[in-house]
Amino acid sequence: MADERPPGRGQGPLYRDLDQYLAYLAVERGLAANSLEAYSLDLADLAAYLEDNGVTDWTQVDSLHLVGYLSQMGRQGLSPRSRARRLSAARGLTRHLAAEGKLPRDPLAKLKGPRLAKGLPRFLSIAEVEALLAAPDTGSDLGCRDRAMLELMYAAGLRVSETTGLKVGDIQAQVGLLTVHGKGTKQRLVPVHQTALERLSAYLAGARGRLLKTTAREEVFVNRSGGAPLSRMTVLRIVRKYAERAGIAGRVTPHTLRHTFATHLLEGGADLRSVQLLLGHADIGTTEVYTHVSRQRLIEVHRRYHPRG
């Protein structure tokens, strides 16, 4: 992809190995054209920097070269996220060259990237949740399914994969619990409130049976043809459709409901450890982001309602 390189560049082992890596990404990894273009531009820019600093072969590259390159990018105003992306592209290349035996080892394996600020997760207000849950037309089988699914995702903080993989046998309606199959082989028990259970029971007793084409299907939420469980993309489209119908501004995804579940619990007085267990987080550090959300909410409330706010 010489036409994407700086003028006068494109010769020697640096670019030859780069071209072979891009061909590998296209053929073996099946990367999309836009992704390939981004890799090509980032790596060609790195190769030009290395060339300007006397490096003619990838065997000469070490972590200090990348530190210098990323520092220069920072001085030129490139954001930490963009610099992290360029480091990731470089790591992919050196890892590939090491695996191919063209490098004795990966020189960038232990190099840490720029620290990225964590954004606060988007969550809905209680009024927005109520509008979202009221959006499906429960007079239709699909609307009944969608209402039950949305209720359950918000009630139990489910990931989209946990929603699509939920089976009828995972529901313990008499005691108000779900057995949730999380990441890997992890399972957890999550309590579900009565309203969600009632919606779920109504769906299981009526609409699901009418949608099903085969009684062998174990998944709770099946597609409109009844022959397969809902896909992740279908769940995403369903959530977006009802968010738009409810008049909720901004991007709403299945994970937004999970964030909302956690945030509302903490704002209601739940302790962080309990929320960690309900979400199925292995590390409580993952859950701690929600304390920042709640803290921000407290600041907003203080500013809005304090006489001197």
N, C-alpha and C positions, 0 to 999 in steps of 0.2 A: 504493500500500500504506500508506494513511494510518493504518490501525489499528495498524501496527507502529512508529509514530513517538512521540516523547515527547508528552505531553499539550499541546495548544495549538499544535502544530507542523503544518506541511503546506501552507503557502501560499507563493506567490511563485515567482520563477524558479529558485531553488535546488531546490525540490522538483519543479517541473514538469520540469526537465531530468533530474532523478534518475528520475522516473517513466518518461520516454521512454527513458532508458538501460536501465532494468530491462525494459521492453517489448522493446527490441532484444535483450537477452540471452536473453529467453524465446523470441522468435520467430525471430530470425536465428541466434543461437548455440545454441539448443535446450538451455539450461541446465536441470538438474533442479530440482524444487521446493525441495529442501533448500538447494541452492546459491543459488537466487534469494532465499530467505529470509535467508540469511547476508549476501549482498550488500546486501539492503534494510536490514537492521538496522545494519550497519556504516556504510553511506553516510548513513542517516538520522541516526545519531549524529554523524557528521562535519558534516552540514548544520546540526544544532542548535548545535554548537560554533561554526561560522562565523557563524550568525545572532546568537549571544550576543556575538560580537566585531565586530558591525557590518557583516558581509558579507551582501549581499542578492542577489548575482549571481555566477556562476562566473567571469565576466570579471575580477572583483576579486581572485580567489584567486592567491596566489603561494606559493613554497616555504616562506616563513617561517610562513605560516598552518599548514601541515602540520607543520612542526617544532614549533610551539607545541602543536598538537593531540596529537602523539605524545608530547611531553614530559609533557603533562597526563595522558595515559593511563598513562605510566610511573609518575607519582606516585600514581596511583590503584591501582597494583598490577598493571596489565595486563602479561602476559609479553612478552618480545621477539618471540616467534613470533606472538602475537596482534596486536601492533602492526605487524609486518611484513605480516600479512594485511590489516589495515585500510589500510595504505599502498598495497598492491597493488590493492585495490578502488578507492581514490581515483585511482590512476594510470590504471586502466582507464577510469574515467569521463572524466577530463580528456583522455586520448588520443582517446576517442571524440568528445568535443565539439570538439576541434581538427580531427579528420578531417571532421566535419560542417560546419565553418566557423563554429561558434558561439564558438570561441576563436581569437585570432590565432596562438597557439602553445600547446604543452602546457607549462604552468608547472611540472609536476612531473617532466619528462623526466630531469633530471639529479640529482634528489634521491635520496640513498642511504638505505636502510632500516636498521633496527637490526641490529647484528651478531649472527648466530645461532651458537651453539655447535654444532660438528659432533659428532654422536653417533658412537660407535664402531660399525662394522658388525658384525652378528651373524655368528658363524662356529661351525662344529661341531668337536667334538673328533674325534680319529682313531677312537675307539671308536664315536662316533655316526655317522660316515661309514660305517664297516664295517657297522653295523646297518642303516643306510638302504639301502646297496647290496645287502644280503642279503634285503631285504624282498620284492621281487617274486618271484612264482612262475614260474621260468623253464621250467616244464613246459608253460606256455601260450604262444601266440603273442604276446599282449599283454604278458605278463610278460617274455618274452624281449626284446621291443622296449623295455619300460620299463627293464629292467636295463642294456641297452646304452646307452640315453640317459642314465641317471643316471651310469654309469661315465664316459661321454664328457664330460658337463658338468663333473664334478669333475676329470677328467684334464686338460682343456684350458681350464678357466675360462671356459666359453662363456656369453655372454648368452643370454637366452631367444630373442631374435630370430635370433641366430646358430645356435641349435640347430634351430629350426623351418625356417630357410632353408638348412641344410646339404644339399648334393647329393652323390649317389654319386660324381660326378667330382671332388669336393673331397678325397676320401680317397686318400692315397698310402700304402697299407698297407705296401708293401715297404720304404719308408724311414721309416715311423712318423711321418708328418706329415699335418696337416690344413691345407687352405687355408680360412681363416675370413673370411667377408665381414662386416666390422664396420659401424660407423655410416657413413652416407654411402656413398661408393664405396671406402672403405679396405679393403684386404686385408692379412692377415698369415699367416705360417706358424707353426703351433704344433705342437710335438712331442707325441706321445701314447704312453704306456707300453704295454707288451705286453699286460697284462691287459685294458685297455680295448679294444685292437685285437682281441683274441680274442673278446670279447663282441660287438663290432661285426660282426666277420666271421661269427660264428654267426648273428646276426640277419639279416644281408644274404643269407646262403646259404639260410636256411630260412624263418623267420617272416615276413619282409618280403614274400617272393614269394607266400606263402599269403594275406597280407592284401591285396595289390595287386589292384585290379580292372582296371587298365590298365597296360601296360608303359611307357606314355609318361610316367609319373610319375617325376621326377628326384629329388625330395626323399628323404632317407634315412628320416625318421620320418613314417610315414603314419598316419592315423586308423584306427579299428576297421573302418570300411567300406571302407578302401583306396582311396577316390576322391580324397582330398585330404591335404595335409600336416597335421600337428598344429597346432592354433592355440595362441597364447600362453596363453590361459585354460586350455586342456586340459593343457598342460605344468604350469601352476601347480597344477591339481587333482591331477595325478599325483604331483608332489613332496609336496604336503601329505598325500595319502593314505598314501604309504609312510613319511613322517616319523611320522605318527600310529601306523602299524602297527609301526614300529621303537621306539615308546615315547619319542620325542624330545620333550621339553617345549618350549613356546614356539612362536612363529611361524617356520616354515621355508618359504622361497620359492626359486625357481630362482636368484635373485641370492645367496642364502645360500651355495649351492654355489660360486659364483664368488668370494665373499669367503673361503670356506674354502680354496679352491685357492690364492689369493694368500697368505693367512696361513700356511698349512702350508709353502709354499715359503720364505717369509722365516724362519720358525722353523727350517727345515732348513738355513739358511745361504745361500740365494740372495740376490744383490744386488738392490737396488731397481730399477736400470736394466733388468735382465733381466725382472723381474716386470712392469715397465711395458710392455715390448715384448710379452710374452706376453698381457697383458690388452688390449692395443690402446689404451692411454691416450695421447692426444695430448700431454698435459701431465703431467710427472712429479709435479707438485703433487697431482694426483688420486690418484696411487698412494701418496703419503706417508702417507695415513691409516692404512695397514697397518703402518707403523712404530710407530704408537701402540698398535695392537693387540698387536704383538709385545712392545713395551716393557711393556705391562700384564701380558702373560703372564710375562715375566721377573720382574716384581714379585711376582706370585702364587707363582711357583716359589720365589723367595727366601724369601718369608714362610712358605711351607709346609715347606720343607726345611732352612732355616738353623736351627742350634741355638738362636739367640736370636730367631728369627722370631716 
